[in-house]
Amino acid sequence: MSIQLADGASMSAFAADIMQQKYSHDLGGVPETWEQIADRVPEHVLAAVNADRSLIERVKQAKRKRKLMLGGRYLAATGLPLHQVQNCVLNRVHDSRKVGRTTSIRRQWHS
């Protein structure tokens, strides 16, 4: 059994279940469709780099047709208030090394 998409393409029932369970956001009690996911992700990701509207629209079309597929983390997290799309967290910390010691080590290493 397959699901018909708006562009006439089909998606297997298994793929549709995974899409709804893992990647679809809740829109007031109604899960997002593939087309809505394909629009949401480029809007948020490309807005972060101030992309031209024409580029955003081209990427949306490619995603709707499944010619471009971003990773699952992007499909699931993009557009949420606190989205996590990386495997790590980067925090700014104070360098506790003593300047004199590091400088002498660098001199020994590079001489």
N, C-alpha and C positions, 0 to 999 in steps of 0.2 A: 504494500500500500504506500502511496506517496501523497504529498501535499503540494497543491498547485500554488506557485508564487504569483505575484501581481504581473510579472513580466512574461508569464507563460512557462517559465522553467518549473521544474519539480524538485521537491526535497523529500527524501525518504522519511517515513514515520519515525525511525530511530533518530535521524538528524534533527527533525523537528522537536522531538522530546528533549534532546540534549540542548538545543537552542533555548527552549523555554525554561528548562531547569537551571542552566548555567549562565546564560547570557542575556536573557530578556528581563528588562526592568518592569516593575509593576506600574501601570498607568491607571491609577484609580480602580484597581480590581481587575483590570484587563491587561494580560501580558503583551509586551511589544511584539510586533510582527517582524519578519526578517527585514522588510523594507525600512521600518522605523529604526531598527538597530543599525542598518547600513547608512542611515542618515545621521543618527546620533553620534557615532564614533568619529567620522571625519570632521563634523562640526566642532567638536570639542578638542580633538587632537590638533587639527590644523589651526584652530583659533589661537592656540598657545604659541604659535610661531608667526602669527599675523599673516597667514596665507591669503592670497587673492581669492576673491569669491569664485572666479572661474576655475581655479584649481580645486577648491572644495567641492564644487559641483561635479567636476570630472572624476574625482575620487569617489564621490557618492555613487555615481553611475557604475564605476568599476566594482564597487562593493556590492551594489544591488545585483549585479550580474555574476557575482562571485569570481571575478577575474583578479581581484585583489583581496587578500584575506589577512587581516591583522591578527596578532596572537590573542588567545582566549582571555588573557588578563585585560587587554584593551577592550574587547567586546563586553566583558562583564563589568569592569570598573569605570570606564569612561562615562562622564556625566554625573557621577555621584559626588556628593559634597566632599567626602574624604576618599579619594580614589587612590588605590595602591596598584601601580603597574610595574614596579621594579622588585627585584629579589632582595634588595638591601635598603638600608636607611643610612643616609649620610648626615652626620652631625658635626658641627664645627666644635673642635676641642682645643684647649690651650696646649701648646707644646711645652712639655715639662723638662725637656732635655736642657742641660747646661750648655750655653753657647760656647764657652771656652773648650770644653771637652769635645764637642762635635766638630768644631773647627780644626782641632789638632788631629782628630781621626780622619777628616777629609784630606788634610795635607798629607798624612802618611799614606792613605789609600791612593791618592792621585800622583804621588811622586815616584 
